[in-house]
Amino acid sequence: MGGKRKRGANKAGTVNGQPTQKRPKHDEATTNGSETKSLDLDKSPFADENNGENRKREAKIYELLGSLDNDERLAAADALVTGLLAGSEPALKRHLEKRLFRGLASSRNASRLGFSLVITEILSQLFGSSDPAKTQFSGLTFEKVLGVLIEATKTGGNVPGQEERDYYFGRLFGLQCFVEAKVLFEESTRWPKVLDLLLELAQKKVWVRSHCGWVIVECLPQMGQERAEAALQKFSDMGLGKTAEGVGIWLRARSCYPSAKFPPKPWADPLSPGSLPEVARVLKENVANDNGEDAAVAKLKQSNWTAQLHFVWDLILATLLESNTTDKKHMKDQVKLFWTTVIDDGLFSKNASDGQKFRGFMIFQKYLHGLASVDKSLVKELFTRNLMKCLVNQAAKEDRYLHRAALKTLQSIEKAVEAQPELLVPVLKELLGKFGLYDFDQRTASKTIEGLLQWVTPANSKKVLKLLREPVLNLKDTPDDSEKLRQAYSDYVFKMTVQAKAVTIDPNDAESKSALVIGIKELASCAYSTQEEFIPPLSEKTRETFRSRLSSAFSKVTKQQNNAEYLCDAVKSVKPTAVAMSDEIEAERKGALKAMAKLLKSPKKSGDNSSNLSSGLALLYAATILQLYNGAPDALTILQDLEACSEKMKSREAGASELLVDILLALVPRQSPMMRQISEQVFEAFASQISSEALQLLTENLVAEENARGYQALFEKNDDEDAEMADAAESDSGSESGGPDEDEISEIGSDVEFVTLNGADITLNGDAKEEQDEDDGDEDDGDEEEPEDADLAALDDALAKVLNSHRLDKDQEAESSDDDSDMSDSEMMALDEKLVDVFKHRIKNTKRKSEKKDAKETVVHFKHRVLDLLNIYVKQEASNPLSFSLLLPLLELVRTTTTKPLANKAMNILTDFSKASKKTRSKDTQVDTETQFTMLEGIHQEASKDMSHAFGKAASTASLLVASSLWAADQGNVDRINAVYAKTFAECQKGTIKMQGAFFSDWVNWGMGHANNTNNAGGEKV
C-alpha cells in the first residue's frame, strides 16, 4: 500500500502549498472490513523515547498522516493528538521538534494537510482558553513552540531550489496553524511576532507573498479594530500597501471594521473613484510606472505569471455585492466604474500583455456568475469595449495565443444563461449591440448566439425576436452590409425556431408566445411579404435565403406531430404581397387554404388514426402553397391533385391511394428536405390504406434505367408529344437556315478532318459517327467516365493535327520538318477557324457528358426516395400480404443497379422486412398460398440471374421470408417449400443455372431451426 502511494506522490508543492495529484483508484473505494481493522490505531500515550515497538507504531501513524485518503489521514490525526496530549511533555516536545513541524516541509502526498491538522489541534489545546500548558505542559510556552517552527523550517547553506521552496511553504503552513488555532490574540505579545514573520516571508519570496497576505486576511476578524489598524499601518510602512495583497487586506479590514481609522496612504478606500486608477495599475502587477509617492521604499519584485486568480478578486467581488444591500444605484455605478477602470482600461488595454488579458478573461467568468446571482441587471456592465474587441479577435482563429481562453469565456456565457435564462436578453443585447457584432458567430467562428437561442422561452420570445430584428431594419447608412446582416438574421430566427423547446403556454397571457410559432411566422413573412420596415427593402437574394431557412425549419419541426397546426397557421398568416400571382393562381391559393383549415379541424373531431393522415395532408397543402409562392411549375397541378385526392378520400372512392402516391412521386425527386420529410410523414399515415395498384406505381420506378433514357421515361413520359413536336420544328428550322454551328463549320470546308475528344475521327460532312457514339454511350452509362487526363490527351492530339505540331515531350516521336516559312494571312484565318471548331466540339462533348451525369444522378436520387417510402411501408405493414409484392422489384433493383448505395439500401429494406415480419407473424395471418408459392418460384428464378455474393444473400433473405410466411400459415406447406428448393438445387447440379451455395445452406439452417423448435415444443408438452 505504501508503495502505491509513493508512486503517485508529487514532489513539487503547488501555489497553495497543497498537492494537486488525483487520488489513486484504490483510495476512492469505501473502506472494507479488513481496512477498518488496520486503521484501529493505538491511542495510548507516546513514550518519551522512540525505540523498539514505539518506533514501528509512530512510523505507521505518520505514514497514514500523509496519506491521500481522507479517512486514513483523519484516523491517524486522531490517534496522534490523543496519544500526545495524554502523554508527557518530553514526548510532545520530541514530536514537535523531530516530526510535526519538520513534516510541514514535506511535499509527500498530503503530508502538509495531515501535519497541519494535528499541529492546529495541539496549539489550540496548549494555548487556548483552557490553557493546560500552565500545568501539564508548562515548559512548552508560545515562544518556545514558535521557535521550534522557525528552527525546523530554517534554510541554510546551498540547498536546492525545490528544497528551499519546501521549507518556506512549511513555515507558511506552520504560521497558518497558529491562525487557525485561534490562539494569537489571547495575549498581546503573540500576534506581533507572527505578523513580523509573515511580513518577512512576504518580502523575502515574492511567490509566497499572496499566501502570506491571505493568512493576514484570515486573522482580521479575530484581532479587533485596534490591532487591525496597527497591522495595516505596519503593512503600509513596509511598502506592501500598493500590492494586490494590500488591496485585499484593506478591503477585508474595511468590511470587518467600517468605523476604523486606517492609514491614509496608500489609500483609505481602494474602490473609491480617486483610488481606482492606482488600484488598476497595482492589479496589473506592473509597478514600473510608479508615481514616486513611495520613493523611500525599495521597489518590490513581481511574481511570475500564474493561471490562478489572486484572492483579491474574490474580496473585490464580495465588497461590490455587499453594497447592493444598501444602495442599488450606487452599486451599479461602482461596478461600472470599477470594471471600466481596472479591467477594461487596465487588463484589456492596448498595451496589456497576454497574461493580463488571460487574467481578465478569468475575472470576467467569475464576475459574470457572481453578479448574476445577486442582480442580473449588472451583467451588462461587464461587456465593455476593449474586452469585447479582445474576445472577438482571440476567438476568431485557432492560432491566436488566447484562443482557448476566449472559447472558454464564451462557454461560460452560455452556461450562465443556461443556469439563469433571465440573462438571455441582456447578454444577447450586449453581444449583438453596442460593443459586440451582429454577425457575432461568423466573426468568432463559434456557435455562441446559436447556443444561447436554445434558451428562448415563451416569456421572452417576443423580446428576443425584437432584439434580433431591430439592428437589421434600417441599414441605409451601411447598404453594402445589408445582405450579410440580414442573412445572419435569417440564421438566428431559424436557430431560434428549430431549437424551441416544447412548453405549456398560458392562453390568457398575450405576451407568451412559443418561439416556434413566432419564428416560423417571421421566416414566412420575410420570405413572401413586403416588409416596409426594412430600409433598404429586402432583396430577392435575401428572400431566397429566408425561403431556404423556412424550408429547413419545416423539415425539422414536422417530425413532431404537434407542430403541424403551428406550421399551417404560419402559412395561413402569410400575405404574399411580394409574390406576383395571376387571378387563377390566387383562386387556387384561397381554395387550398380553406381545404387546409378543414383538414386541421378534422383531427380534433375524429381522434383516431385518420387524424395523422389529416395532419399530414394539411402539411402537404402548406408545403405546396409555399412551393406555389416559390414559382414551382407543377405546384398548381399538385394543389389540384390534392383537392381531388381529398374528395376521393372523403367519399371513400377508389383510386385515392393511387392519386396520393402520384402526388408524392411528384414531390420526392426535389432536393428539398421539407418535401421529403412531409412526403414520408403523409405516406406513413396512409400506409395501411395503400392499394396494390399504388404499390405498383412505386415499384415500377425501380426498374428504370439509370441513364438519360431512364430519366426521360421517369420525368418526360407525359411530354413525349410536345418533345416530338419541338424536335420536328427544330429540324425544319435547321434545314431551312442552318444552325449557327453548322454555318461556321460549312465555312471551313469538307476536306477538313479532325479528332474529337473521345478519339473519333469525323468530317464536316456530318456528325453521323458522333451520333453513333452518343447512342453507344447511352448503353454504357453505368461505366466510369473517361478520366480528365484522357480528355486532355485527346485535345492535345486534335490540336497537333490542326497545327501540325507536337508536345515538347514527344520530340523523338515527331517527324522532322524543315519548313520554317511564315504563314500567309489566309492560312492564318483558316487555322483560326479550325481551332475554333476543335474547341467547339470539346465544349459540346463536355456538355453532353455533364447532361448524362446529371440525368443519372437524378434517377438514382429518385430511386433513393422511393426506397425510403418502401422502407416505411415494410416496417409498418409487415403483416400485410401486399408487402410481399415488393420482394421481386427490390431484388431486381439489387441486381440491375450500377450504384452500390442504392443496392445496399434495397438489401437493408429486405432485412428490415424480415425482422418486422418475424415480430408480427402468427397463425392467424391470412396468406394466399398459391400466390406465395408462385412468388417463391419467381424469387428462385431471379436468384439464378446473378452470381454475386451480395445478391445471393438478398435473394436468400427474400426466399426465406416467403417460406416463413407459408410455414406460419400452415406447417404442411413445408413439403412444397422443400420441393421448390429441391428443384432449384437439382437445376443447379445439372448446370442449368448457377447460384451461390449460401442460398441453399441458409435453407438447410432455416429448416433445422424449425425442426429444433418443433422438437423442443413437443418435449415441453410431454
N, C-alpha and C positions, 0 to 999 in steps of 0.2 A: 504493500500500500504506500509506503514511504517512497519507494522507487518511482511509482507512477506520479506522485505529487512533484517530485524533484524534476521529472522530465517536463512537466508543464509549468515550471517556475519561470518568473520574469525577473531577470537580473536588474533591469533598469527601472528606476522609480518614475512615476508619471508626474504630470503637472501638479496634481493634488497630493502627491506623495503616496498614492494608493496604486496597487497593481491593477492592471486592466484586463488581464487574461480571463478567458472564459473558464467556467468550472468544468472539470472533466466529467464525462458522462456517468462514470460510476458514482460520482458525488451527487448527481442530480436525483438519483433514486432515493426513495424513502428508506429510512434505516430499518433493517430487518432485525429479527430476534438475536442473531449472533452478534451483530454490531452493537446492539443495546448492551449486551453483556460486556463487550470490550470497552465501552465507554463508562462502565461503572467504576469510576476512578476513586482512588483512596483520598479522603478529605481530612485525614488526621494531620496533626501539627507537623511541620517540617523540622528536621533535625538541624542543629547548629552547624554541623559539618556535613559535607557532601561526600559520602563514601558508601561502598557496598550497594545494598538494596536501595538506599536513598538516591544514589546516582541513577539507577535504572528508572525509578519512579519519576524523578524530575525530568529525565530525558524524554520519557513518554508524554508527560504533561506538556512540556514545552514544544514538543513536536506537534501535538494536536492544537496547541495555542496558535500556531502559524498556519493551520490548515485552511484550505479554500472552502471547506464545508462549514457552513454557519453553525450547525448543531454541534459538531466536534469542537469548534472554537469556543462556543458558549460553555460547553461541559468542562473543558479544560480551564477556562477562566474561573468558573465557579469553584472547582476543586482547588485551584491555586490560591484564590483570595481567602477561601475558608481556612485552608491549611496555614497560610502566612499569618492571618490575624489571630489565629488560635495558638500560634507558636510564640517563640521568644523574640526579643529584639535583635540579637545577633543573627538569627536566621533570616528575619525580614531585611536587615541591613545587607546581608550577603546576597540575597536575591535582587535587591535594588541595585547594588553595585555591579554584580557579576552577570546578571541575567536580564532584568527587566529593562533598565534604561539603555543598556547596550543593544538589546533586541530591537529598539526603535530604529536603529541604524541599519537594520537588515532589510533587504528587498526580497527576501524569500517568501514566495506565495503571499499570504495575508498576514505576515508577521506583525506589521505595524498596527493593523487593526486589532489583532488579538492582544498584543502587549499594551496598546493604549487603553483598551478596555480594563485590563487588570490594574494598571497604574492609576487610572482615574478613580476607580473604586477604592483603592488603598489610600490615595491622597484625601479622598472625601472622608474616610474613616479616621485618618490621622489628624487632619487639621480642620474638620468640620465643627459644627456647633457642639457636638458631644465631647470633642477634644480628648480622646482617650490617650493621646500622646503624653499627657502630663503624668499618667500613671503607668500603663503597661509599656509604652514606647517613649519614655521621657527623653531618651538620648537622641531620638530622631526629630530634630527641630526642622522648621521650614527651611532655614538657611542651609542646614546640612543636606537635606534632600535635594534642594535646588542645586547645591554644589555638586552632588553626585551626578545630576543630569548634565551639568556643564562639563565635568571631568569625563563622563562616558561618551560625550559627543564632541570632544575636542580633536581637532585635526593637528597633526604635527609632522614635520619633515616633508619629504617629497612624496606625497601619496597620489595615487592615480586619480584622474578627474572623476570617475564614477564613484570611487570610494569617498572622495571629498563630498560629493553630492549626497551620498547616503548619510554621512554624518550631519550635514546641515538639515536635511529632512528629519533626521532623528531628533535633533534639538527642537525643531519646529513642532513636531508631534508631541514632544515632552512638554513644551510650554502650553500647547493646546490642552493637554491633560489637566494642567493646573486650572485653566479657564473652565473646562467642563466640570471639574470637581467643585466649582463654586466656593473656593476657599481663599481667593486672593484678596477679598475685602473684609475678612474677619479681623484683620489687623492692618493698620495704616502703612506698615513698612513693607508689606508683601508686593503690592501692585507696582510700585515704582521700580523694584528690582526686575520684575518680569517685563515691564514696559521697556526698560533700558535694553534688556536682552533682545526683545523683538525689534526695536529700532536699530540696534547694532547689526542684527542679522539682515534687516531690510536694506541697510546701506552697504553692507559688505557684498551681498549677492543679489543682483537685480532680478534673477529668475525666481527668487523666493519672496520678493517684496510683496507681491499681490497676496500671497498666503499669510504673510505677517499682518498685512492690513486687514485681512478677513478675521484673524484672531482678535484683533483690536475691536473690530465691529461687533463681534460676539460678546465682548466684555462690556460694551457700552450700557446695555440695560441693567447690568449688575452694579456698576461703580457709583452711581449717583451723580448729581449735577455738578458738584464742586470738582470731583475727580475728573469728570468729563471735560470741564473747562480747562483744567490743568493739563490733561493729556493732549488736547487739541493744540494748546499753546506750545507744548514741548514738540509736538509733531511739526508745527509750523516753524519753530526755531531751528529745527534740524534741516529745513529746506525740503521737507516731504509734502508740504501742503499742495504745491502745484503738481500733483501727480494724480493718476486715476484713483489710487488708494485714498489720497487726501480728499478728493471729491466724494467718494463713497462714505468715508468716515464723517465728513461734515454733514452729509445728508442724513445719515443714521443718527447722529447726535442731535440734530435739529428735530428729528422725528420723536426721539425719546424725551428730549428736554426742550420744549418750544420756548420757554421763558429764559433760557440760559444766555449768558453773555459770552459769545465766542470771539476769538481774535478777529479783528477787522481785516487782517491780511492772512492768507491771500484773498479770502472772500468771506463775507458774512453769510450770504445765501448763494450757493453755486448756480441755482436756477433762476436767479433774478436777471432781468434784461441786461443790466450792466455787466454782469459776470459771464454771461453766456459766450461771448466771443473768446474770452480767455479759456473757458472750460472747453470750448471746441478745439482750441489749439492743444490743450493738455490731453484731451481724449484721443487726439490723432497720434499721440505718443511721438511728438516731434517738437522738441524744445530748442531747436537750433535758432529759432527766431525769437528768443526771449526778449522781453521789452526792457530788461535791466533793473526791475524792481528788486530782484533778489541777487544783486550783483555780488554781495558779500558771501553768498552761499555758493559752494562749488557746484558746477553743473552735474546733474545726475545722469548716470548711464541709463540707456533704454534697453528693455528686454527684447529678445528676439521675437519675431512674429510667431504667433500661435493661433491655431484654429479654434481654440476655446475662448469663449467670451469672458471678459473680466466681470467680476461680481458687481462693479459699479453700475452696469447697465440694468441689473435687476433692481438695485436700490433706486435708480432714477425712475424706473417704471413704477415702482411702489409709491414713490413720492408723488408722481403725477396722478396716480389713481386715488391717492388719499385726498387730494384737493377736490376731487369730484363730489365728495360728500358735503362740501361747504358751498362752493360756488361753481356751477357747471360752466357758465360762460367764461369765468376766469380760467378754469381748467382747459377749455378749448383753446383760448388764446395762448396759454402757457405751452400746451402741446405743440401748437402750430409754430410758435416762436422757437422753441427748443429744437424741433425737428428740422426746421429750415436752417437754423444757425449751425447746429452741431453736426447733423447728419448730412443734409443736402449740400450745404456750402462747405462742409468740412470733409467728411469721409468720401463724398462723391464729387468733390470739386475737380476742376480740370487738371490740377497738378497732384491729385491724390494718387498714392501707389496702389498696385493691385491688391496688396494685403489689406489696405484700409478699405478698399471697395468691397473686398470679400467680407470683412468685418461688418460693413454697412448692410450687406445682404442678410447676414445672420441676425443683426439687430432688427431689421425690418420684419423678419419672420417672427421673432419673439414679440415685438410690439404689436404686430397685427393681431395675434391671438389674444394678447393681454388687453389691449384697448377694446377689442370686440366683446370681451366678456363683461365689460363694465358699461360702455357707451358706444354703440355701433356707429353713431354719427361722427365719432372721432377718427374712424378708419380712413376717411377720405383725406385727412391731413398728412398721411404717410406717403401718398403718391405725388411726390414733388418732382420738379423739372429734371434736375440732374440725375436723380435716382432712376426715373423712367427712361431717360436717354441711355444711361449705362445698362439698364436691364434689357432694353431692346437690342442694343449693339452687341452685348455679350451673348444673348440667346440666339442671335441670327445665324451664326456659323460655328461649327464644331471646333475650328482651330483657334477660337478666341480663348484667352487664358482663363477667364472666369465663366466659361460656357456652362459647365456643370453646376456651378453655384447659382447662375441665373435660372437654369431649369428647375433647380430645387426651390428657388424662390417662387417661381410660377406654380409649382406643385403645391407649395404652402398656401398660396392664394386659393387654389381650388379646394384644398382641404378645409380651409377656414369657411368658405361658402357652403361646403357640404355639411359641416357641423352646425352652421347657423345660416340657413337660406335667406334670412332677412338681410344679409350682407350683399346679396346678389346685385341689387340695383345700384347702391353706392359704388361697389367695386367695378361694375361694368361701366358706370359713368366715368370713372377715372381712367380706366384702361383705354376707352374709346374716345375720351373727351379732350380736355384742355392740354394736358402734357402727354397724353397717350396717342395712339394712332388708330384710325378707324379700321384699317386692314391689319390689325394687330397680329393675328395668326399668320398671315402671309409674311409680314416683315420679320417676325421672330421665328418662323419655321416651326411653330408649335401648334398645339390644339387647345390653347388656354380658353379662348372665348367659347369654342365648341364644348369644352368640358364644363364650363360654367353654365351654359344654356340648358343643361340637363336638369338643373335645379329650379327651373321656372315653375311656379305654382299658379293655380287659378287666382290667387290673391294678388300676385304681382305681374301676371302675364301682360295686362294692358300697359303697365308702366314699362316693362321690358321692351315691348314692341315699339312704343313711343320713343324710347331711348335709342333703339336701333334705327328707327325711321327718320327722326329729325335731322341728323347730320347729312343725309343724302337728299334732302328735299330741295334746298336752294344751293346750287353749285354754279351759279352764274359767274362767280369770281374765279373758279377753277374748272372750266369746262373740259379741259384735257383729262382731268382725273375722274370725270363723272362716270364713264364706263366702268372703270376699275372699282370705284367705291360702290356703285350700285350692284355690281356683280357680287361684291363682298356682302352687301346687304341681302341679296337673294340667298347666299350661302348661310348666313346667320339665321334667317327665317326658316330655311329648310331644316337646319340642325335643331332649332327650337321645336319644330313641328314633329319630326320623327323621333326625337328623344323625350317627348311629352309622356309623363307617367300617368297611368290610369288612376284617377282620384274621383271621389264623390264631390259633386258641385252642388252648392246650395242654390236651388232655383229662385229663391227670394232675394239673393244677393246679385244685384245687377252688375257689380264690379268684378265678380268672379267669373272668369271665362277660361275654358280649357285652352292650353297653349296649342293643342292640336287644331281646335276649331278656328281660332283667330289666325293661326299660321297658314292653314290651308286657304282660308279666305283671302288673306293678304297676297299669297302667291298667285292665286287665280285672278285677283283684281289687278295686280301689276302686269300680269301676262296678257289680259284681254280687254281691260277697261282703260279709258282715257283718264289719266291722273293729272288734274290741273295743278296740284300742289308741287309737282316735280318741275323744277326750273334748272336747266333746260328740260324739255319733255323727254320721256323715256324713248330711247332709240329702238329700232327694230331689233338690233343685236341684243340689247338689254332684255327686251321682251322675250326673245328666244331663250335667253338664259333662264328667265323666270318660268317659261313653259317647260324647259328641261327639268328644273328643280321641282315643279309641280308634278310632272310625270313620275319622277323618282319618289317623291313623297307619297303619291298614290300607291305605287308598287310596294312601299314599305308598310304603310299603315293599313292596307287592305287585308293583310294577313290576320288581322283581328276582326271578327265578325261584328263586334260592337261599333266599329268605326264607320260602317257603311253609311249610316244615317248622316254622320258629320260630313263625310265626303260629298254625298249627294246634295246636302244643304249648301255646301260651299259652291258647287256648280250652279245650283238654283239662284244663289245670291249674286252671281256674276252678271254684270251688264256689259255685253261685248261691244262696247262703243268703239273700241279700237280695231274691230274686225268688220270689213265690208262684206255684206251679205245681200243676196237678192231676195225678193219677196217670197219666192218658193222656198228658199233655204230657211228664211225666217219663220215661215209657217211650219216647216218640218221641225225646227228647233222648239217652237212652242208646244207642238204636239208631243215631242219627245219628253219635254219637261213635265207635262201633265201625266204621261204614262209612267215616268219615273216616280212621281209623287204617289200615284196609286199603288205602285209596287212596294213603296216604303210603308204604306199603311197596312197592306195585307199581312205581313208577318205578325203584327200586333193582334190581328184578328184570328189567324189560323193557329199559330203556336206549335205546329207540327214540323215535319221535315221540309215541307214546302216553303217554310219561312226562309231557309237558307237559299233556296232557289230564287225566291222573290228578291232577297237582298242582293244576290249575285247578278240577277238581271238588271236591277236598279243601278248597280255599279257599272254594268256593261253599257247601259244607257248613258251614264255620266261620263265614262271614258270616251264613248263615241262622240258625244257632244263636244268634248274637248278636241277630239280629232277633227270635228267639223270646223271648229274655230281655227285650228291649225291649217286648214285648207287641204286636208287629205282628200284625194279624188273620189274614193269609194265610201266616204263617211256617210253621205246621203243615202246611198244604196243600203248600207248596213243598218241605218236607222229604219228604213222601210222594211227590211227583212226582220228586224227586231219587233216591229209592230205586228207584222204578220205572224211571227212566232208566238208572241204573247197572246194573240187572238186564238190561235190554234190550241195553245195550252189551256186557255181559259175555257174553251168549248170542248176540250179533250178530243180534238180532232186528230186523225192520224197524220203523220208526217211532221209533227212538231220537232221530234228529236233530230230528224234529218236536216231540217232547216236550221236548227240551232248549231248542229255540227258544221254546216256550211258557213255559218256566220263565224264560228270560232276558227275555222280553217282560213278564213279571210283575214283574221286578226293575228294569228300566231306567227306568220312569216315576218312581221315587223320587228325591227330592232328596238323594241320598247319593253323595258321591264314591267311597266304598268300594264300593258295589254297582255303580256304573258301571265302575270300574277292573277289578273281578273279573269282571264280565259280559263285558267286552271281552277280557280275558285268556282266559277259557274259550272264547269264540266263536272267537278266533284259533287256539287249539289244535284246535278241532273243525271249522274251516272246510273242510278237504279232504273231510270226511265229510258235509257238508250236502247234503240231497236237494233236488230241485226243489220238492217239497211244502213243505219247511221254508222255502225262499226265498220261496215264495208267501205263507206266513204272515207274513213280514216285509214284503213289498211291498204286501199288501192294506191295511196300516195307513196307507200313504202317501196313499191316495185319500180318507180320511175327511175330512168337513167340519171346518173349524176354528171350530166354534161349539158350542153346547150339544147339538145333535143329534149332532154328531160325537163329543162327549165320551160321550154315552150309548151310541153304537154301539161305542166302543172299550172302555169300562170298565164298562158296566152291561148288556151284552148277555146275561150269564148270570143277571141278576137281574130279567129282564122280568116274569116271572110274579109274583115277590114284589112288585115295584113296583106291578103292576096290582091285586093283592090289597090292598096298603096304600092305594092311591088309592080303591078301592071302599069300604074300611072308613071312610076319612076322609070320603068323600062321604055315606055313610049316617049317620055321626055328625053331620055338619053339617046334614043335612036334618032330623034329629030335634031337636037342641038349638040348632044355630047356633053358629058360632064367636064368639069374643069381639069380633072386629072387626065382624061383621055385627050383633051385638046393639047395639053402640054406634052403628052407622050408622043402624039402624032407628029409634033414638030421635029422630033429628033430623027425619026426615020425608022424604017422597018428592018434595016440591016444591023441594028444595034442589039447585041446580046449581052446580058449581064447576069450575075449570080445574086439571088436573093439571100436573105439571112439564114434561111433554112437549107441553103445549098442547092436549090432547084434552079436549073437553067430555064429561063423563059425569054420569049421575044416580045417585041412590042406589038406583034400582030394579034395578040390575045393573051388572056390570063387563064387559059384552059388548064395548064399544068398546075398553076397556083390553086385554082378551084378544086382540082382533084386532090391536091394535098390537104386542103381545108376539109374536104369530105372525109379523107382518111384520118385526119386529126380528130374528128368527132368520135371515131371509133375507139381512139386510144386516149381519151381524156383522163382516164384513171392513171396513166403512166406519168412519171415525173417529167416536168418540163425541162427543156434543154437548159443547161447551166449558162450563166452570164458569160463565161469565158468562150463558150462555143459561139454565142451570138457575136461577140466582138471579133472572133477569128473570121467568121463569115463576112462581117463588114470589111475587115482588112482585105480579104480576097476579092470582094466586089470592087473596092476602091483600087486595088492593084491592077485589075483588068482594065478599069476605065482610065487610070493614069499611066498604065504601062510601067509600073514601078513595083517596088517590093519593100518589105520591112527591113530595118537595119540588121536584124539578127538572121536574115536569110540571104546574106550576100553570096555565100558559097553556092546556094541553090539557084540563084538568079542567073539568067543569061546576060552576057556582057553586051553592052550597047555603045557604039561609037558615035551615035547620032547626038551631037550636042547643039544642034541648031535651035534657034528660038522659034516659038510657035507664033503663027500669024493671029491677027485679031479674030478672024472667022473660026480658026481652030480653037482659040480660047473660049469663044462663045459656045461652040459645040461641046467642049469639055465641061463647061459650067452647067449646061443643060443636062448632060449625062450624070454629073454629080448630084444635081437636084433630084433626078429620077431615082438614083440609088437610095438617097436618104428618104425620099417619099415612100418607097417600098418598105424601108426599115420601119418607118412610123406606122404604116398600115399593118405590117406583120405584128408589131408590138401591141397595137390596139386590139387586134384580133385575139392575141393570146390573153390580154387582160380581160376581154369580154368573156372568153371561155372560162377563165379562172373565176370571175365574178359569178357567172351562171352556176358553176359547180358549187361554190360556197353558199349561194342562195338555196340551192336544192338540199344540200346537206343540213343547213340551218333549219330549213322547213321540216325535214325528217326528224331532227332532234326534238323539235317542238311537238310533233305528232307522237313521238315516243313518250314524251313527258305526259301527254294525255292518256296514252295507253297504260302507262305505269300506274297512274291514278286509278284507272278502271280495274286493273287486275288485283290491286290491293283491296279495293273497296267491294268489288263484285266477284271475288274468287269463287264463291259458291254458285254463281250464275252460269248456266250451261253455255251461254253465249260467249263467255270468256275463252272457251276452248277454240273458238273460231279464229283467235288471234295467233295461235301457235304456228301454223304454216306460213302466214305472211312474215312473222318475226324470223323464222328460220330462213326463209328466202332472202330476207334482208341481210342476215348474218353471212350468207353465202355469196351474195352478189355485190355487196357494197365494197368500195375501194377505200373507205375511210374507217380506220381502226376504231376511233372513239365511238362511231355510230354502231359498229358491230358489238363493241363491249357493252354499250347501253342496252342494246336489244337482248344480249345474253343475260344481263343483270335483271331485266324485266322477267325473263323466263324463270330465273332463280327466285325472284320475289313472288312470282305467281305460284311457284311450287311450295314455298313456305307458307303463304297465305292460304292456299288450298288445303294444306295439311291441317291447319288450325280449324277450318270451317267444315272439313269433310265429315260426313256422318252417313248412316244407313238410310236416313230419310231423304237424302239428296236425290232429286229426280234426274235420271240420266237416260238419254236416248241411246240405247245400246248399239244399234246398227250404225247410227251416225258416229259414235265414238270409235267403233272398230274401223269404219271407213277412214276416219281421221288418223287412226293409228297406222294403218297401211300407207296412207299418204305421207306420214312423217318418216316411215322407213324408206319410202322411195326418195324423199328429199334428202335423207341422210346419206344415200348412196351416191349423191352427185358431187361430193367434195370429201377429200381425204384428210383435210386439215384437222389437227387435234382440237382446236377451239370449237370448230363447227360440230365435230363429233360429240363433244361434251354437251353443247347446246341441244343437239338433236336427241341425245340420250335423256336429258332433263325433260324435254317435251314429251318424249315417248313414255317415260315412266310416270309422268303426270297424268296422261290419259289412262294408262294402265291402272294407276292407283284409284282413279275415279270409278273405273269399271269394277275393280275389286271391292271398293267400298259399297257400291250399289248391290253387287251380288258376287259372293266369293266363287260361285260356279262359273263365272266368266274367265277363271284363271286358265282353263283348258284352251279357250280360243286365243287368249293373250299369248300363251306359250306357243301355240300353233303359228301365230303371226311371226313371233321371234324366230321359231324354228325354220320357217320358210325363208326368212331373210338370211338366216345363218347358212342354210343349205345353198342358196344362190351365191353367197359369199365364198363358200367352199368350192363351188364349181368354177368360180372365177367370173361369173356373170356380172357381178357387181363388186366394188371394193369399198370396204368400210373399216373404221377404226375398231381394233379389238376391244377397246374400253366400252364400246357401245354394248357388247354382249356381256362383258364382265359386270357392268352395272346392273344388267338384267338379272344375272345369277345372284348377285348380292341382294338385290331387291327381293327376289323370290325366297332366298334363305332367311332374310329378315322377317318376312311374313310367316314363314314356317316356324321360326323360333317363337314368334309372338303367339301363334296358334297353339303350339305345344305348351307354352307357359300358361296360357289361359285354361287349357284342358287340365293341367296339373293342379291349378288352383281350385277348379270345380271338384276334382276328386278329393 
